[in-house]
Amino acid sequence: MTDRPYVLLSCATSMDGYLDDASGQRLLLSNEADLDRVDAVRAGCDAILVGAGTVRRDDPRLVVRSARRRAERVARGLPASPAKVTVTGCGDLDPTARFFTTGDADRIVYCATPAVQKTGERLAGRATVVDAGEPVDPAWLLADLAGRGVDRLMVEGGASVLGQFLTAGLADELHLVLAPFFVGDGRAPRFVGDGTFPWHPGRRARVAETRQIGDVVLVRYALSERCDAT
Ligand SMILES: NC(=O)c1ccc[n+]([C@@H]2O[C@H](COP(=O)([O-])OP(=O)(O)OC[C@H]3O[C@@H](n4cnc5c(N)ncnc54)[C@H](OP(=O)(O)O)[C@@H]3O)[C@@H](O)[C@H]2O)c1
């Protein structure tokens, strides 16, 4: 499996497994210390991927926040922040979203074929829009990223994207952060939806690490032999 980048999935959930609530506001599940840990993980990757739903809903910057970590990357001959990657079927992406306007990292949009032309026009000068077929196959996307020099990819959500990488067996490591409260609203997105996962009662995932970070807990699961479980 060396023809695709190392894939690290990262997300935070409530105690009842929600990624968000159903309000219009962004729900803060993590805490400052954990966000700093996430920043360090970002700084160690070549690219960060989120689904178009997360770009629309959360308007994330997806840059390395720490000036020291940005400087260290630059000193190693890397861009200050990893490339930003998203995937869309319909191409409904706002060119003024922070994904496109913050930082100077490369931005790549994997777009389903029927929407490529209009998306390319909408995002001209803001991103490289790649015709990714119909439907977009995560394995193909990973192979394409490998061809662009991405060796280590961080996937930061949302539910749909995380579910696809997990069910396809295209994940090496999962960083799951548990926030100390409940959402309790079935209208909110859960970590993942229904699906057939490679990890089930007959094939349990390996815990590589647990760490308390203030009031949250990080569980690092090794999902492939590529993940160092020590
Ligand atoms: N707690 C956390 O750590 C965390 C992290 C990230 C996100 N979130 C939350 O997760 C929620 C968003 O999750 P979500 O499932 O709605 O969105 P998502 O996974 O971010 O994005 C889903 C969208 O991505 C595109 N997409 C995904 N797979 C595709 C494929 N194979 N081919 C073509 N397009 C594809 C589609 O975009 P189009 O609709 O454009 O076609 C789809 O609607 C938000 O509430 C956000 O706050 C939480």
The ligand as an SDF file (V2000), in Angstrom:
LIG
                    3D

 48 52  0  0  0  0  0  0  0  0999 V2000
  -15.8050   17.5240   15.0920 N   0  0  0  0  0  0  0  0  0  0  0  0
  -14.9420   17.4700   14.1180 C   0  0  0  0  0  0  0  0  0  0  0  0
  -13.7780   17.0860   14.3200 O   0  0  0  0  0  0  0  0  0  0  0  0
  -15.3730   17.8760   12.7470 C   0  0  0  0  0  0  0  0  0  0  0  0
  -14.4490   17.9550   11.7060 C   0  0  0  0  0  0  0  0  0  0  0  0
  -14.8970   18.3140   10.4460 C   0  0  0  0  0  0  0  0  0  0  0  0
  -16.2430   18.5160   10.2210 C   0  0  0  0  0  0  0  0  0  0  0  0
  -17.1160   18.4210   11.2440 N   0  0  0  0  0  0  0  0  0  0  0  0
  -18.5570   18.6100   11.0200 C   0  0  0  0  0  0  0  0  0  0  0  0
  -18.9830   17.6860   10.0400 O   0  0  0  0  0  0  0  0  0  0  0  0
  -20.1330   18.2550    9.3940 C   0  0  0  0  0  0  0  0  0  0  0  0
  -19.9300   18.1260    7.8970 C   0  0  0  0  0  0  0  0  0  0  0  0
  -19.9610   16.7630    7.5570 O   0  0  0  0  0  0  0  0  0  0  0  0
  -20.6200   16.3500    6.1860 P   0  0  0  0  0  0  0  0  0  0  0  0
  -20.6480   14.8720    6.1500 O   0  0  0  0  0  0  0  0  0  0  0  0
  -21.8800   17.1090    5.9790 O   0  0  0  0  0  0  0  0  0  0  0  0
  -19.6130   16.9690    5.1330 O   0  0  0  0  0  0  0  0  0  0  0  0
  -18.1750   16.5930    4.5800 P   0  0  0  0  0  0  0  0  0  0  0  0
  -17.8100   15.1610    4.7710 O   0  0  0  0  0  0  0  0  0  0  0  0
  -17.2280   17.6250    5.0640 O   0  0  0  0  0  0  0  0  0  0  0  0
  -18.4450   16.8960    3.0620 O   0  0  0  0  0  0  0  0  0  0  0  0
  -19.4150   16.1790    2.3510 C   0  0  0  0  0  0  0  0  0  0  0  0
  -19.4370   16.7440    0.9680 C   0  0  0  0  0  0  0  0  0  0  0  0
  -18.1770   16.4730    0.3390 O   0  0  0  0  0  0  0  0  0  0  0  0
  -18.3920   16.1480   -1.0100 C   0  0  0  0  0  0  0  0  0  0  0  0
  -18.0110   14.7590   -1.2010 N   0  0  0  0  0  0  0  0  0  0  0  0
  -17.7120   13.8560   -0.2380 C   0  0  0  0  0  0  0  0  0  0  0  0
  -17.3520   12.6860   -0.8050 N   0  0  0  0  0  0  0  0  0  0  0  0
  -17.4530   12.8710   -2.1390 C   0  0  0  0  0  0  0  0  0  0  0  0
  -17.2040   12.0320   -3.2480 C   0  0  0  0  0  0  0  0  0  0  0  0
  -16.7820   10.7590   -3.1180 N   0  0  0  0  0  0  0  0  0  0  0  0
  -17.4090   12.5320   -4.4840 N   0  0  0  0  0  0  0  0  0  0  0  0
  -17.8070   13.8120   -4.6310 C   0  0  0  0  0  0  0  0  0  0  0  0
  -18.0490   14.6690   -3.6170 N   0  0  0  0  0  0  0  0  0  0  0  0
  -17.8660   14.1810   -2.3810 C   0  0  0  0  0  0  0  0  0  0  0  0
  -19.8460   16.3970   -1.2970 C   0  0  0  0  0  0  0  0  0  0  0  0
  -19.8510   17.7840   -1.6240 O   0  0  0  0  0  0  0  0  0  0  0  0
  -20.9660   18.5590   -2.4870 P   0  0  0  0  0  0  0  0  0  0  0  0
  -22.1580   18.6340   -1.5840 O   0  0  0  0  0  0  0  0  0  0  0  0
  -20.3090   19.8740   -2.7170 O   0  0  0  0  0  0  0  0  0  0  0  0
  -21.2140   17.7830   -3.7240 O   0  0  0  0  0  0  0  0  0  0  0  0
  -20.4800   16.1400    0.0530 C   0  0  0  0  0  0  0  0  0  0  0  0
  -21.7130   16.7800    0.2270 O   0  0  0  0  0  0  0  0  0  0  0  0
  -20.2210   19.6910    9.8320 C   0  0  0  0  0  0  0  0  0  0  0  0
  -21.2650   19.8000   10.7690 O   0  0  0  0  0  0  0  0  0  0  0  0
  -18.8850   19.9620   10.4920 C   0  0  0  0  0  0  0  0  0  0  0  0
  -18.9790   20.8980   11.5400 O   0  0  0  0  0  0  0  0  0  0  0  0
  -16.7150   18.1130   12.5030 C   0  0  0  0  0  0  0  0  0  0  0  0
  1  2  1  0
  2  3  2  0
  2  4  1  0
  4  5  1  0
  4 48  2  0
  5  6  2  0
  6  7  1  0
  7  8  2  0
  8  9  1  0
  8 48  1  0
  9 10  1  0
  9 46  1  0
 10 11  1  0
 11 12  1  0
 11 44  1  0
 12 13  1  0
 13 14  1  0
 14 15  2  0
 14 16  1  0
 14 17  1  0
 17 18  1  0
 18 19  2  0
 18 20  1  0
 18 21  1  0
 21 22  1  0
 22 23  1  0
 23 24  1  0
 23 42  1  0
 24 25  1  0
 25 26  1  0
 25 36  1  0
 26 27  1  0
 26 35  1  0
 27 28  2  0
 28 29  1  0
 29 30  1  0
 29 35  2  0
 30 31  1  0
 30 32  2  0
 32 33  1  0
 33 34  2  0
 34 35  1  0
 36 37  1  0
 36 42  1  0
 37 38  1  0
 38 39  2  0
 38 40  1  0
 38 41  1  0
 42 43  1  0
 44 45  1  0
 44 46  1  0
 46 47  1  0
M  CHG  2   8   1  16  -1
M  END
$$$$
